[in-house]
Amino acid sequence: MEGSCARCILKIHQDGEYFFLRVWLKRVNNMEILRVDNLCKVYGEGENAVHALDDVSFTANRGEFISIVGSSGSGKSTLLHMIGGVDRPTSGKVTVGGINVYSQDEEELAIFRRRQVGLIYQFYNLIPNLTVDENIILPCLLDHRRPDNKKLERIVEMTGLSHRRTHFPGELSGGQQQRVSVGRALVNDPMFILADEPTGNLDSKAGREIIELLMAANQREKQTLILITHDEKIALQADRIITISDGRIIRDEVIRL
């Protein structure tokens, strides 16, 4: 069954992208949306080799909120990049909706990143000469798709940016810029929201607002949220906390069911 479904996706993608999406989304309605198996990432060779990830395995369910914690350099960001299709692992497998992410060719991997993953970083990565609206809809434009104006209106309202829509990033506070990046991550209705220290560059009030936005999307849309943080209070709001040390998972605790 797994093989036939994968072939259908590849064939239909060649004939038309709408059907590619329809079949993909059908696959991810199962409870287990993500499986990471024996994931390794090695930079360099020989004596200079650095094992950023060392035999990492875990699963995540649809709509789950997982915090990933650990010291700087422990492999947290590398793991997030592997899940999001940003960087290929040295070995191991990332399976999303029953499909091995890294068995896809570069075109399919780019589609996966654009449509199924919403990435949020500590530094906002906004385009300085684009307005709030233009930054939010950028993933649609890169995907050669017409933005959904109703969806844009909902995002702008949800992020509290209705009065800043024509402003440029340089005219916004740090908290407002991060809200734009959250809106950009949500605009394509991704399966995953992957957030790498999204509050690390913000004051406590702005940080709380960002976490509230992410949790609202997680609960309302059943989008799986995987968030890296050094803030224990934020981590404890998750359903699970995964602790990483030296590229390995040393603890995986369920906080709430």
C-alpha positions as a Python dict, from the first residue, in 0.01 Angstrom:
ca = {
    (1, 'M'): (0, 0, 0),
    (2, 'E'): (283, 241, 87),
    (3, 'G'): (455, 188, -249),
    (4, 'S'): (141, 238, -457),
    (5, 'C'): (55, 559, -278),
    (6, 'A'): (402, 701, -331),
    (7, 'R'): (387, 620, -705),
    (8, 'C'): (48, 787, -733),
    (9, 'I'): (183, 1104, -581),
    (10, 'L'): (477, 1121, -819),
    (11, 'K'): (266, 1049, -1127),
    (12, 'I'): (-9, 1293, -1039),
    (13, 'H'): (243, 1564, -955),
    (14, 'Q'): (377, 1538, -1309),
    (15, 'D'): (28, 1584, -1450),
    (16, 'G'): (-98, 1856, -1219),
    (17, 'E'): (-2, 1998, -882),
    (18, 'Y'): (-359, 2021, -744),
    (19, 'F'): (-389, 1644, -735),
    (20, 'F'): (-45, 1615, -580),
    (21, 'L'): (-170, 1819, -287),
    (22, 'R'): (-498, 1634, -258),
    (23, 'V'): (-329, 1295, -231),
    (24, 'W'): (-58, 1428, 3),
    (25, 'L'): (-308, 1573, 244),
    (26, 'K'): (-510, 1255, 244),
    (27, 'R'): (-199, 1073, 359),
    (28, 'V'): (-144, 1295, 662),
    (29, 'N'): (-486, 1256, 822),
    (30, 'N'): (-344, 968, 1028),
    (31, 'M'): (-252, 1048, 1387),
    (32, 'E'): (121, 994, 1335),
    (33, 'I'): (231, 1270, 1100),
    (34, 'L'): (608, 1256, 1152),
    (35, 'R'): (857, 975, 1207),
    (36, 'V'): (1229, 1035, 1250),
    (37, 'D'): (1438, 715, 1230),
    (38, 'N'): (1805, 688, 1325),
    (39, 'L'): (1883, 1036, 1196),
    (40, 'C'): (2251, 1130, 1176),
    (41, 'K'): (2423, 1442, 1050),
    (42, 'V'): (2801, 1459, 1030),
    (43, 'Y'): (2998, 1766, 925),
    (44, 'G'): (3356, 1714, 813),
    (45, 'E'): (3557, 1392, 795),
    (46, 'G'): (3800, 1185, 996),
    (47, 'E'): (3938, 1345, 1310),
    (48, 'N'): (3761, 1671, 1224),
    (49, 'A'): (3417, 1510, 1194),
    (50, 'V'): (3144, 1671, 1404),
    (51, 'H'): (2838, 1456, 1482),
    (52, 'A'): (2565, 1719, 1500),
    (53, 'L'): (2296, 1449, 1519),
    (54, 'D'): (2369, 1097, 1637),
    (55, 'D'): (2101, 829, 1587),
    (56, 'V'): (1797, 1046, 1667),
    (57, 'S'): (1454, 878, 1656),
    (58, 'F'): (1108, 1000, 1760),
    (59, 'T'): (754, 1043, 1629),
    (60, 'A'): (503, 1330, 1637),
    (61, 'N'): (126, 1331, 1599),
    (62, 'R'): (-92, 1569, 1404),
    (63, 'G'): (-165, 1878, 1615),
    (64, 'E'): (98, 1800, 1878),
    (65, 'F'): (306, 2076, 2038),
    (66, 'I'): (662, 1966, 2109),
    (67, 'S'): (933, 2174, 2273),
    (68, 'I'): (1296, 2087, 2203),
    (69, 'V'): (1544, 2197, 2467),
    (70, 'G'): (1916, 2158, 2520),
    (71, 'S'): (2235, 2358, 2546),
    (72, 'S'): (2375, 2562, 2258),
    (73, 'G'): (2541, 2336, 2002),
    (74, 'S'): (2349, 2027, 2112),
    (75, 'G'): (2192, 1971, 1768),
    (76, 'K'): (1848, 2129, 1814),
    (77, 'S'): (1856, 2357, 1509),
    (78, 'T'): (2013, 2086, 1294),
    (79, 'L'): (1726, 1854, 1381),
    (80, 'L'): (1471, 2120, 1294),
    (81, 'H'): (1638, 2173, 955),
    (82, 'M'): (1628, 1798, 884),
    (83, 'I'): (1257, 1781, 966),
    (84, 'G'): (1184, 2084, 749),
    (85, 'G'): (1368, 1962, 441),
    (86, 'V'): (1625, 2241, 467),
    (87, 'D'): (1935, 2020, 495),
    (88, 'R'): (1984, 1655, 402),
    (89, 'P'): (2087, 1406, 672),
    (90, 'T'): (2403, 1199, 646),
    (91, 'S'): (2194, 889, 720),
    (92, 'G'): (1855, 796, 862),
    (93, 'K'): (1507, 888, 751),
    (94, 'V'): (1245, 1158, 798),
    (95, 'T'): (896, 1035, 711),
    (96, 'V'): (603, 1274, 680),
    (97, 'G'): (257, 1134, 609),
    (98, 'G'): (412, 799, 515),
    (99, 'I'): (653, 952, 261),
    (100, 'N'): (1031, 958, 303),
    (101, 'V'): (1105, 1329, 268),
    (102, 'Y'): (1456, 1277, 134),
    (103, 'S'): (1359, 1018, -125),
    (104, 'Q'): (1205, 1307, -320),
    (105, 'D'): (1388, 1491, -595),
    (106, 'E'): (1485, 1854, -553),
    (107, 'E'): (1168, 1989, -714),
    (108, 'E'): (943, 1783, -487),
    (109, 'L'): (1153, 1875, -184),
    (110, 'A'): (1115, 2245, -268),
    (111, 'I'): (736, 2200, -292),
    (112, 'F'): (738, 2024, 46),
    (113, 'R'): (928, 2313, 207),
    (114, 'R'): (707, 2582, 54),
    (115, 'R'): (371, 2422, 122),
    (116, 'Q'): (402, 2190, 417),
    (117, 'V'): (653, 2366, 644),
    (118, 'G'): (626, 2704, 814),
    (119, 'L'): (970, 2810, 940),
    (120, 'I'): (1019, 3081, 1202),
    (121, 'Y'): (1361, 3192, 1322),
    (122, 'Q'): (1493, 3408, 1605),
    (123, 'F'): (1589, 3674, 1351),
    (124, 'Y'): (1290, 3762, 1141),
    (125, 'N'): (1438, 3726, 789),
    (126, 'L'): (1193, 3973, 638),
    (127, 'I'): (1257, 4140, 302),
    (128, 'P'): (1328, 4505, 393),
    (129, 'N'): (1177, 4660, 79),
    (130, 'L'): (851, 4464, 101),
    (131, 'T'): (550, 4574, 306),
    (132, 'V'): (388, 4367, 581),
    (133, 'D'): (132, 4224, 335),
    (134, 'E'): (398, 4151, 74),
    (135, 'N'): (623, 3972, 323),
    (136, 'I'): (333, 3758, 445),
    (137, 'I'): (228, 3644, 96),
    (138, 'L'): (585, 3590, -26),
    (139, 'P'): (564, 3206, 0),
    (140, 'C'): (260, 3213, -231),
    (141, 'L'): (441, 3428, -484),
    (142, 'L'): (750, 3205, -477),
    (143, 'D'): (516, 2912, -540),
    (144, 'H'): (361, 3093, -840),
    (145, 'R'): (20, 3085, -677),
    (146, 'R'): (-230, 3364, -632),
    (147, 'P'): (-260, 3466, -265),
    (148, 'D'): (-593, 3400, -94),
    (149, 'N'): (-709, 3748, 6),
    (150, 'K'): (-951, 3615, 267),
    (151, 'K'): (-673, 3411, 422),
    (152, 'L'): (-447, 3717, 422),
    (153, 'E'): (-717, 3922, 594),
    (154, 'R'): (-753, 3656, 866),
    (155, 'I'): (-378, 3639, 923),
    (156, 'V'): (-337, 4016, 941),
    (157, 'E'): (-621, 4038, 1192),
    (158, 'M'): (-494, 3741, 1396),
    (159, 'T'): (-143, 3884, 1418),
    (160, 'G'): (-270, 4231, 1513),
    (161, 'L'): (-109, 4395, 1212),
    (162, 'S'): (-418, 4550, 1050),
    (163, 'H'): (-285, 4901, 1113),
    (164, 'R'): (63, 4818, 979),
    (165, 'R'): (-14, 4649, 647),
    (166, 'T'): (164, 4905, 428),
    (167, 'H'): (460, 4951, 661),
    (168, 'F'): (808, 4818, 588),
    (169, 'P'): (1005, 4602, 836),
    (170, 'G'): (1226, 4895, 936),
    (171, 'E'): (915, 5079, 1053),
    (172, 'L'): (808, 4798, 1288),
    (173, 'S'): (909, 4694, 1638),
    (174, 'G'): (1083, 4360, 1694),
    (175, 'G'): (760, 4200, 1816),
    (176, 'Q'): (570, 4327, 1512),
    (177, 'Q'): (837, 4196, 1276),
    (178, 'Q'): (819, 3853, 1438),
    (179, 'R'): (440, 3858, 1400),
    (180, 'V'): (492, 3919, 1028),
    (181, 'S'): (721, 3615, 1015),
    (182, 'V'): (454, 3408, 1194),
    (183, 'G'): (197, 3523, 938),
    (184, 'R'): (433, 3430, 656),
    (185, 'A'): (481, 3084, 808),
    (186, 'L'): (103, 3029, 829),
    (187, 'V'): (-6, 3165, 491),
    (188, 'N'): (18, 2831, 307),
    (189, 'D'): (-159, 2632, 584),
    (190, 'P'): (144, 2410, 649),
    (191, 'M'): (134, 2076, 827),
    (192, 'F'): (426, 2184, 1047),
    (193, 'I'): (525, 2502, 1220),
    (194, 'L'): (895, 2479, 1302),
    (195, 'A'): (1010, 2760, 1529),
    (196, 'D'): (1377, 2807, 1621),
    (197, 'E'): (1400, 3032, 1931),
    (198, 'P'): (1118, 3258, 1804),
    (199, 'T'): (1120, 3468, 2123),
    (200, 'G'): (1498, 3484, 2168),
    (201, 'N'): (1527, 3838, 2031),
    (202, 'L'): (1218, 3980, 2202),
    (203, 'D'): (1123, 4126, 2538),
    (204, 'S'): (901, 3915, 2766),
    (205, 'K'): (572, 4078, 2661),
    (206, 'A'): (637, 4044, 2287),
    (207, 'G'): (763, 3691, 2344),
    (208, 'R'): (443, 3589, 2520),
    (209, 'E'): (237, 3729, 2232),
    (210, 'I'): (434, 3523, 1979),
    (211, 'I'): (389, 3202, 2179),
    (212, 'E'): (16, 3275, 2211),
    (213, 'L'): (-7, 3317, 1832),
    (214, 'L'): (174, 2991, 1767),
    (215, 'M'): (-34, 2799, 2021),
    (216, 'A'): (-356, 2941, 1874),
    (217, 'A'): (-259, 2816, 1527),
    (218, 'N'): (-159, 2480, 1673),
    (219, 'Q'): (-492, 2437, 1851),
    (220, 'R'): (-723, 2587, 1589),
    (221, 'E'): (-573, 2436, 1274),
    (222, 'K'): (-426, 2119, 1431),
    (223, 'Q'): (-87, 2211, 1288),
    (224, 'T'): (201, 2027, 1449),
    (225, 'L'): (421, 2278, 1632),
    (226, 'I'): (785, 2194, 1705),
    (227, 'L'): (959, 2473, 1891),
    (228, 'I'): (1316, 2520, 2012),
    (229, 'T'): (1351, 2724, 2328),
    (230, 'H'): (1582, 2793, 2620),
    (231, 'D'): (1290, 2933, 2820),
    (232, 'E'): (1160, 2674, 3068),
    (233, 'K'): (823, 2850, 3103),
    (234, 'I'): (766, 2826, 2727),
    (235, 'A'): (884, 2465, 2715),
    (236, 'L'): (638, 2365, 2987),
    (237, 'Q'): (343, 2487, 2778),
    (238, 'A'): (406, 2208, 2524),
    (239, 'D'): (250, 1861, 2513),
    (240, 'R'): (598, 1706, 2517),
    (241, 'I'): (952, 1816, 2592),
    (242, 'I'): (1241, 1653, 2404),
    (243, 'T'): (1585, 1717, 2552),
    (244, 'I'): (1890, 1690, 2328),
    (245, 'S'): (2252, 1667, 2435),
    (246, 'D'): (2554, 1612, 2207),
    (247, 'G'): (2329, 1526, 1913),
    (248, 'R'): (2126, 1263, 2099),
    (249, 'I'): (1784, 1258, 2260),
    (250, 'I'): (1841, 1201, 2629),
    (251, 'R'): (1483, 1259, 2748),
    (252, 'D'): (1135, 1262, 2590),
    (253, 'E'): (868, 1354, 2846),
    (254, 'V'): (494, 1385, 2801),
    (255, 'I'): (375, 1698, 2984),
    (256, 'R'): (7, 1671, 2896),
    (257, 'L'): (-208, 1429, 2697),
}
